Structure formats: C-alpha cells, structure tokens
Amino acid sequence: MSDRDPRRGPTPAPDVPLQDAPGREDMLKPQADHGEESYRGSGRLEGLAAVITGGDSGIGRATSIAFAREGADVAIGYYSDREEADAEDTAGWVEKAGRRALTHRFDVQDPEACRGFVEAATEAFGRLDIVVNNAAYQQERRSILDITPEQLDSTFRTNIYGFFYMVQAALPHLEPGAVILNCGSVVAMAGYATLLDYSATKGAIHTFTKSLALSLAPEGIRVNCVAPGPVWTPYIPATMEAESVRSFGEEETVWGRPAQPAEIAPSFVLLASKEGKYYTGEILAPTGMETSR
C-alpha cells in the first residue's frame, strides 16, 4: 500500500491508554503525524504572522508546523501546564523552520486573557495576519441526562465564546487581506449521538463563520472554517470512552480510519494563503466521508 493511498493511516492501538484531559502527545498509541517529517512549504505565507489557539498539539500543532514552513511566524496558545511540554515541542518545530515562535498559556474563556495573547503576539512579531480559532473542549456522554450544567457551560464558553473573544481581541490589529480561520467539525453537519453539547457548539461555529464573513467583507478580511472528520489527537483518549477510542474513525469514514493532523493542516494553509483569497464564509470539510446523511 503506497503512502498516497488514503486507506493508509493511523489505527488506534487496542490498548491505547486513556488520559486525563487535555491529553498528551507522547501517550498516543500510535503517535500522530503532524507533518514533522513530511510537510514541505513553498513560501505561501512568507512574512506573515499567525496566532493559533490550541496550537500545542493535534491539528493546532500540525497547522503551526505547516504555517512555519510556509514562512509565517507563529504564536502558540495553550491552556494548562499539562500542555506546556507539547507547546514547547511545537515551538521547536516552528523555529527549526527558521521562523519565530511564541508560546502563551491562557484560557480562551477569558476575554482579557485573549487580549493578552494577541498583544503578546503582535508585540513579538510586529504584525498579525492570521487568526486560527482551534481550541476546543469535548466530553463524551451517553445521554443528554448526563450532561451537567457545568459541562454545558464549559463547552460553550470554550468552543464558541472563546472564538468571539479571540476575534474581538484580534480585530483592531488586522489589516485588509487578513484571515480568520475557525475549526468546525463534521459533527455540525452529520451529528454525533454522544457529543451533543460539542456538536451544538460546532454548528454555532459554522454559522458564526458565515455571519462574520459577511460582517468583515467590507474591511477586506476573509473568514473561513475547516470542518474535519475524526482526527487522531490526544483529546480522543482523554475525552472518550475506551470502546469509542478503539473504533475511532473506523465506521464513520470511507477510509476506515481517522485522519492524521498532517492531513488537515493543508486546508488551513490554503484558506490562509493568497491562493485562497476568493474564499470567504466557506466551510472546507476534509472529513473522509459523505456528510449529507
């Protein structure tokens, strides 16, 4: 089976250890591919500066690496001290690409903290061109009756309030040609029985993307969304039950596997680059499945 065959990819190990949220990259079995050895840039983001929430691991790490190899400086936002090592590792890959990296611990639920992240990035890089809203929270529950008010509040405050706060913080620094990219999900289109609150926030993100695109078009700022299918990241064994982890992506996708983060990052690169300058209000969906069901 060749490396170009889409059936080739990660299959969760039968004994993959469950983790405490938000999970760690070094505990994934098998290890995820973020493009560390495979992504080749071509200067599509040369001289630009990006902020990425949840940039320490998973899709955020892969996007950070891809952006750096395309020529962008990258500010990597992360949430907890458990993620610090992952954030520093990601920053190391950015610097190996010859670009500047900044790591910043903060909570997207706090609008002042979002402003602090953006200001730290603009001070370090002297500009801001790309905002990637990627940070997210999920917790699998078998019934809607199991979702506590605390979980519901945390899911919405992270997954959609945080997007609003980041845009509010970044907008004064953005010039015409800047890009805001939101991370949505296939669950906003196809649903997911055991991720009710998470799915609801992802639907909100898709609508937020379309509405914000209309709002910011007169300013020359594009807004788009990447809506992946199942992706192999530390958050999966940290927020899902063992049975769900073992079969993750097996039945949902036509390829019988979850995506690698490295397979999602090119969508962010396209939408951030001048080649994607006609895209706004779009939901680009690398799902590995047919989503109209």
C-alpha positions in Angstrom: 0.0 0.0 0.0 1.6 3.3 -1.1 1.9 6.4 1.1 -0.5 8.1 -1.3 -3.2 5.5 -0.6 -5.9 7.2 1.6 -6.5 3.8 3.3 -3.0 4.1 4.8 -3.1 5.8 8.2 -3.5 5.6 12.0 -5.5 2.8 13.6 -5.8 3.3 17.4 -4.0 0.7 19.3 -6.3 -1.8 21.1 -4.7 -0.9 24.5 -4.3 2.9 23.9 -4.1 4.4 27.4 -6.9 6.7 28.4 -5.7 10.1 29.6 -6.8 13.0 31.7 -8.0 15.9 29.6 -6.5 17.6 27.6 -4.2 14.7 27.0 -0.5 14.5 25.9 1.1 13.7 22.5 3.7 11.3 24.0 1.0 9.0 25.3 -0.8 8.5 21.9 -0.6 4.9 20.5 0.2 5.1 17.7 1.9 8.5 17.6 0.2 11.1 15.5 1.8 12.6 12.3 1.8 16.4 12.4 3.9 16.7 9.3 7.2 16.9 11.2 9.0 14.8 8.5 6.6 15.2 5.6 5.3 18.8 5.2 7.2 20.8 2.5 6.5 24.5 2.3 6.6 26.8 -0.7 6.5 30.3 0.7 2.8 30.7 0.6 2.7 32.6 3.9 6.1 34.3 3.7 6.5 37.2 6.1 3.1 36.8 7.8 2.3 36.3 11.5 -0.3 33.9 13.0 -1.9 33.2 16.3 -3.3 29.7 16.9 -5.3 28.7 19.9 -4.8 25.1 21.0 -1.6 25.2 18.9 0.3 22.9 21.1 -1.0 19.5 19.8 -3.2 17.8 17.3 -4.5 19.9 14.5 -3.0 23.0 16.1 0.5 21.6 16.1 0.2 20.4 12.5 -1.1 23.8 11.4 1.7 25.6 13.3 4.4 23.4 11.6 2.8 23.9 8.2 2.4 27.7 8.6 6.1 28.0 9.7 7.3 26.0 6.7 5.2 28.3 4.5 7.1 31.3 6.0 4.9 32.5 8.9 5.8 33.4 12.5 3.5 31.5 14.9 2.2 32.3 18.3 1.0 29.0 20.0 -1.7 29.4 22.6 -2.3 26.6 25.1 -4.5 26.1 28.2 -2.8 24.1 31.0 0.5 23.2 32.5 0.0 19.7 31.2 0.2 21.1 27.7 3.4 23.1 28.3 5.8 20.4 27.1 3.7 19.9 23.9 3.6 23.7 23.3 7.4 24.0 23.6 7.9 21.0 21.3 5.7 22.6 18.7 7.6 25.9 19.1 10.8 24.0 18.5 9.5 22.8 15.1 8.5 26.3 14.2 12.0 27.6 15.0 13.6 24.7 13.1 11.7 26.1 10.0 13.5 29.3 10.5 10.5 31.3 11.9 9.9 33.0 15.2 7.7 31.1 17.8 5.9 32.3 20.9 4.2 30.1 23.5 1.5 31.6 25.7 -0.6 29.9 28.3 -4.1 31.3 28.7 -7.8 30.5 28.9 -10.0 31.4 25.8 -13.0 31.7 28.1 -11.5 34.9 29.5 -11.7 37.9 27.1 -8.9 39.7 28.9 -6.6 36.7 28.5 -7.4 36.5 24.8 -6.4 40.2 24.5 -3.2 39.4 26.4 -2.4 36.6 23.9 -3.0 38.7 20.9 -1.0 41.6 22.3 1.9 39.4 23.2 2.0 38.0 19.6 1.7 41.5 17.9 4.5 42.8 20.2 6.7 39.9 19.4 6.1 39.8 15.6 5.1 43.4 14.9 2.0 42.4 13.0 -0.9 40.0 12.9 -2.3 38.5 9.7 -3.9 35.1 10.5 -6.1 34.1 13.5 -6.8 30.4 13.9 -9.5 29.6 16.4 -8.8 25.9 17.2 -9.0 25.4 20.9 -12.0 23.2 21.9 -13.4 21.1 24.7 -15.5 17.9 24.5 -16.5 15.2 26.8 -18.4 12.1 25.6 -21.7 11.4 27.4 -24.1 8.5 26.6 -27.2 10.5 27.4 -28.3 14.2 27.4 -29.3 13.5 31.1 -25.6 13.0 31.9 -24.5 16.5 30.7 -24.2 18.7 33.8 -24.8 22.4 33.7 -21.0 22.8 34.4 -20.1 20.8 31.4 -22.5 22.6 29.2 -21.2 25.9 30.3 -17.6 25.0 29.8 -18.2 23.5 26.3 -19.9 26.6 25.1 -17.5 29.1 26.8 -14.5 27.3 25.2 -15.9 26.4 21.8 -17.9 29.5 20.8 -17.4 32.2 23.4 -13.7 31.8 23.0 -14.0 32.3 19.2 -15.9 35.6 19.8 -13.3 36.8 22.3 -10.4 36.0 20.1 -11.9 37.9 17.1 -12.7 40.8 19.4 -9.1 40.9 20.6 -7.5 40.5 17.2 -9.7 42.7 15.0 -8.1 46.0 15.9 -4.7 44.6 14.7 -6.0 43.1 11.4 -5.5 44.9 8.1 -7.2 44.2 4.7 -6.1 40.8 3.5 -6.0 39.3 7.0 -7.7 35.9 7.6 -9.7 34.4 10.4 -9.9 30.6 10.4 -12.3 28.7 12.6 -12.1 25.0 13.3 -15.5 23.4 13.0 -16.3 19.7 12.6 -18.2 17.1 10.7 -20.4 16.7 13.7 -22.0 20.1 12.9 -23.2 18.5 9.6 -23.8 14.9 10.5 -24.4 15.0 14.2 -22.9 12.7 16.9 -25.1 10.9 19.5 -22.7 11.1 22.4 -21.3 14.6 21.9 -24.5 16.6 22.0 -23.1 19.8 23.5 -19.9 19.7 21.5 -21.9 19.2 18.2 -24.1 22.1 19.1 -21.1 24.4 19.5 -19.6 23.3 16.2 -22.9 24.1 14.5 -22.7 27.5 16.1 -19.1 27.9 14.8 -20.2 27.2 11.2 -22.9 29.8 11.4 -20.6 32.3 13.2 -18.1 31.8 10.3 -20.7 32.7 7.6 -22.1 35.7 9.6 -18.6 37.1 10.5 -17.5 36.7 6.8 -20.4 39.0 5.8 -19.7 41.4 8.6 -15.9 41.8 7.8 -16.0 41.6 4.0 -16.2 45.5 3.7 -12.9 45.6 5.6 -11.2 43.1 3.3 -10.9 40.4 6.0 -11.7 36.9 5.0 -13.4 34.4 7.4 -13.5 30.7 6.7 -13.9 27.4 8.5 -12.2 24.0 8.3 -14.5 21.2 9.4 -12.6 17.9 9.8 -13.9 14.5 10.3 -12.4 12.2 13.0 -8.7 13.1 13.6 -6.2 11.2 15.8 -5.2 13.6 18.6 -4.5 13.4 22.3 -8.0 14.7 23.0 -9.6 11.5 21.8 -8.3 9.1 24.5 -8.7 12.0 27.0 -12.4 12.6 26.4 -13.9 9.5 25.0 -14.7 6.0 26.4 -12.3 3.1 25.7 -14.7 1.4 23.2 -15.1 4.7 21.3 -11.3 5.2 21.2 -10.6 1.7 19.9 -13.0 2.1 17.0 -12.5 5.8 16.4 -12.9 6.7 12.7 -13.4 3.1 11.7 -17.0 3.1 10.7 -17.5 6.9 10.2 -15.2 7.3 7.3 -14.9 5.6 3.9 -11.2 5.0 4.6 -11.8 3.1 7.8 -9.5 5.3 9.9 -9.2 8.7 11.5 -7.2 11.4 9.8 -3.7 12.4 10.8 -3.4 16.0 11.9 -0.9 16.5 9.0 -3.8 15.6 6.6 -5.9 18.5 7.9 -3.3 21.3 8.1 -3.1 21.9 4.3 -6.8 23.1 4.4 -5.7 25.8 6.8 -2.8 26.7 4.6 -5.0 27.0 1.5 -7.5 29.3 3.3 -4.8 31.4 4.8 -2.8 31.9 1.6 -3.3 34.3 -1.4 -4.4 31.2 -3.4 -7.5 31.2 -1.2 -8.2 34.9 -1.5 -11.6 34.4 -3.1 -12.8 32.1 -0.3 -14.9 33.7 2.5 -17.8 32.3 4.5 -16.8 28.8 3.4 -16.8 25.5 5.3 -14.0 23.4 3.9 -14.6 19.9 5.1 -11.8 17.3 4.9 -14.0 14.6 6.5 -13.1 11.3 4.8 -16.8 10.7 4.5 -20.0 11.7 2.7 -21.7 14.2 5.0 -25.2 14.7 3.7 -26.7 11.8 5.6 
